[in-house]
Amino acid sequence: MPVVHAEVLARFGHALSDPTRSRLLLALREGPGYPGELAALLGVTRQNLSNHLSCLRGCGLVVAVPEGRRSRYELADPRLAHALEDLLGVVLTVDPGTCATATDEESCR
C-alpha cells in the first residue's frame, strides 16, 4: 500500500477520533451548513465549532465556500457522504454492541 494511502486513512481516523468532529461530519453529510447553525445543532460554542472546522479543513474533509461576508461549510467531496454511510453500516454490522458490553472503558475509545 502506498504511503499516501496510509496518510489519507490516518487523517480520516484523526478526524473521526473526536465525537464532535464525527457529529459535524454527519451533519454535513446531510448538506452544507453555516457555523452558527452547526454550533446550535451540535450544542457547542461557535469557537469550539470553529476549532473543529479548522481541523476538518486541515484533514481535507471539509471546505469553506465564501458567500459574501459569510462562509458555508460542506464536505470537500460528495463521495465522503457515501463513505461515511458505508462506514456506519460496516461498524454497525460487524460489532453492534461491543462497547455496551466491554468491561474496559479504554477499549471503546
Secondary structure, DSSP 8 states (H G I E B T S, - for coil): --HHHHHHHHHHHHHHTSHHHHHHHHHHHH--B-HHHHHHHHT--HHHHHHHHHHHHHTTSEEEEEETTEEEEEESSTHHHHHHHHHHHHHHHH-TTHHHH-S-GGGG-
